[in-house]
């Protein structure tokens, strides 16, 4: 039985440090160690740019897409323009105009937009939490500076959910 070989097609922005990477896949019953060769598919770095080579075609498409995004095109405009450039230059012919290709990229765009929206929502939530925490600390700091009674400060600390250690830090800051 032939041994499978795994490859990762890389077109990211960071430089590749080595050509191999190890991936570990585990389940409840089996641990599988996979070694994959990383292939840099930046169009400018490819040695083989044959028009019939699907990897070269994808690299050309991605380069055109990325350049269009850098020019300020929307993702849809960048995609459509990159498709046209591929067809004009003879790359991915017979594939780039198929619904599967178009659908795949629309799915990726939708997924990317969903991830960005989720990230924004998570960032907003964390910002609100951090702001609320900072507000509770400021309230205690002002209360300490205004010499509120210790028993009242303890109730405020407890209700604000601030640890005793953090309260001591705030007290030193207020008095200090």
C-alpha positions as CSV (number, residue, x, y, z in Angstrom):
1,X,0.0,0.0,0.0
2,X,1.5,3.4,-1.0
3,X,2.3,5.8,1.8
4,X,0.3,9.1,1.5
5,X,2.3,12.3,1.1
6,X,0.9,15.6,2.4
7,X,1.5,19.1,1.0
8,X,0.6,22.5,2.2
9,X,0.3,25.1,-0.6
10,X,1.5,28.3,1.1
11,X,0.8,31.8,-0.3
12,X,0.9,33.7,3.0
13,X,2.8,37.0,3.7
14,X,5.4,35.6,6.1
15,X,8.6,34.0,4.9
16,X,8.8,30.2,5.1
17,X,11.5,29.2,7.5
18,X,11.6,25.5,6.5
19,X,10.0,23.3,3.9
20,X,8.6,20.8,6.4
21,X,6.1,21.1,9.2
22,X,4.6,18.5,11.5
23,X,0.9,18.2,12.2
24,X,-0.6,16.1,14.9
25,X,-4.1,14.8,14.5
26,X,-5.6,13.1,17.5
27,X,-8.9,11.4,18.2
28,X,-10.1,9.5,21.3
29,X,-8.5,6.3,20.1
30,X,-5.6,7.2,17.7
31,X,-2.8,9.7,17.5
32,X,-1.5,10.3,14.0
33,X,1.7,12.2,13.3
34,X,1.7,13.7,9.8
35,X,4.7,15.3,8.2
36,X,3.8,17.7,5.4
37,X,5.9,19.5,2.9
38,X,5.2,23.2,2.5
39,X,5.3,24.4,-1.0
40,X,5.7,28.1,-1.6
41,X,3.2,28.9,-4.4
42,X,3.8,32.6,-4.8
43,X,3.7,33.2,-8.5
44,X,6.9,35.2,-8.6
45,X,8.8,32.3,-6.9
46,X,7.4,29.4,-8.9
47,X,9.9,27.8,-11.3
48,X,7.2,26.2,-13.4
49,X,4.7,28.7,-14.8
50,X,3.2,26.5,-17.5
51,X,-0.3,27.6,-18.4
52,X,-1.5,23.9,-18.0
53,X,-0.2,23.7,-14.5
54,X,-3.1,24.2,-12.1
55,X,-0.7,25.3,-9.3
56,X,0.8,28.0,-11.5
57,X,-2.7,29.0,-12.5
58,X,-3.9,29.3,-8.9
59,X,-0.7,31.2,-8.0
60,X,-1.3,33.6,-10.9
61,X,-5.0,34.0,-9.8
62,X,-4.1,34.7,-6.2
63,X,-1.4,37.2,-7.1
64,X,-3.8,39.1,-9.4
65,X,-6.5,39.0,-6.7
66,X,-4.1,40.2,-4.0
67,X,-2.9,43.1,-6.2
68,X,-6.5,44.1,-6.9
69,X,-7.3,44.1,-3.2
70,X,-4.2,46.3,-2.6
71,X,-5.5,48.7,-5.2
72,X,-8.6,49.2,-3.1
73,X,-11.0,46.9,-5.1
74,X,-13.8,45.2,-3.1
75,X,-13.3,41.5,-2.7
76,X,-15.9,40.8,-5.4
77,X,-14.3,43.3,-7.8
78,X,-10.8,41.8,-7.1
79,X,-12.1,38.3,-7.7
80,X,-13.9,39.1,-10.9
81,X,-10.9,41.1,-12.2
82,X,-8.4,38.3,-11.3
83,X,-10.7,35.7,-13.1
84,X,-10.6,37.9,-16.2
85,X,-6.8,38.2,-16.0
86,X,-6.5,34.5,-15.7
87,X,-8.7,33.9,-18.7
88,X,-6.9,36.6,-20.7
89,X,-3.5,35.0,-19.8
90,X,-4.6,31.4,-20.4
91,X,-4.5,30.2,-16.7
92,X,-7.1,27.8,-15.3
93,X,-9.0,27.6,-18.5
94,X,-12.0,25.3,-18.3
95,X,-12.0,25.6,-14.6
96,X,-12.1,29.3,-13.6
97,X,-15.5,29.9,-15.3
98,X,-17.1,26.9,-13.6
99,X,-19.7,27.4,-10.9
100,X,-17.7,25.3,-8.5
101,X,-14.8,27.7,-8.7
102,X,-17.0,30.8,-8.3
103,X,-19.1,29.1,-5.5
104,X,-15.9,28.1,-3.6
105,X,-14.7,31.7,-3.5
106,X,-18.1,33.1,-2.6
107,X,-18.2,30.7,0.3
108,X,-14.7,31.8,1.4
109,X,-15.7,35.4,1.2
110,X,-18.8,34.8,3.2
111,X,-16.9,32.8,5.7
112,X,-14.2,35.5,6.0
113,X,-16.9,38.2,6.5
114,X,-18.6,36.0,9.2
115,X,-15.2,35.5,11.0
116,X,-14.5,39.3,10.9
117,X,-18.0,40.1,12.2
118,X,-17.5,37.5,15.0
119,X,-14.1,39.0,15.8
120,X,-15.5,42.5,15.9
121,X,-18.3,41.3,18.3
122,X,-15.9,39.5,20.5
123,X,-13.6,42.6,20.5
124,X,-16.5,44.8,21.5
125,X,-17.5,42.4,24.3
126,X,-14.0,42.3,25.6
127,X,-13.7,46.1,25.4
128,X,-16.9,46.5,27.3
129,X,-15.8,44.1,30.0
130,X,-12.4,45.8,30.2
131,X,-14.1,49.2,30.4
132,X,-16.5,48.0,33.1
133,X,-13.6,46.6,35.1
134,X,-11.6,49.8,34.7
135,X,-14.7,51.8,35.8
136,X,-15.1,49.7,38.9
137,X,-11.5,50.2,39.8
138,X,-11.7,53.9,39.2
139,X,-14.8,54.1,41.5
140,X,-12.8,52.3,44.2
141,X,-9.8,54.5,43.6
142,X,-11.9,57.7,44.0
143,X,-13.6,56.2,47.1
144,X,-10.3,55.4,48.7
145,X,-8.9,58.9,48.0
146,X,-12.1,60.4,49.5
147,X,-11.5,58.4,52.7
148,X,-14.7,56.2,52.5
149,X,-15.0,54.0,55.6
150,X,-13.1,50.7,55.4
151,X,-16.3,48.6,55.8
152,X,-17.9,50.5,52.9
153,X,-14.8,50.0,50.8
154,X,-14.9,46.3,51.5
155,X,-18.5,46.0,50.4
156,X,-17.7,48.0,47.2
157,X,-14.6,45.8,46.5
158,X,-16.6,42.7,46.9
159,X,-19.6,43.9,44.8
160,X,-17.2,45.1,42.1
161,X,-15.6,41.6,42.0
162,X,-12.1,43.0,42.6
163,X,-9.6,40.8,44.4
164,X,-8.1,41.7,47.7
165,X,-4.7,41.9,46.0
166,X,-5.9,44.3,43.4
167,X,-7.6,46.4,46.0
168,X,-4.4,46.7,47.9
169,X,-2.6,47.8,44.7
170,X,-5.3,50.5,44.2
171,X,-5.1,51.6,47.8
172,X,-1.3,52.0,47.5
173,X,-1.8,54.0,44.3
174,X,-4.5,56.2,45.9
175,X,-2.4,57.0,48.9
176,X,0.8,57.1,47.3
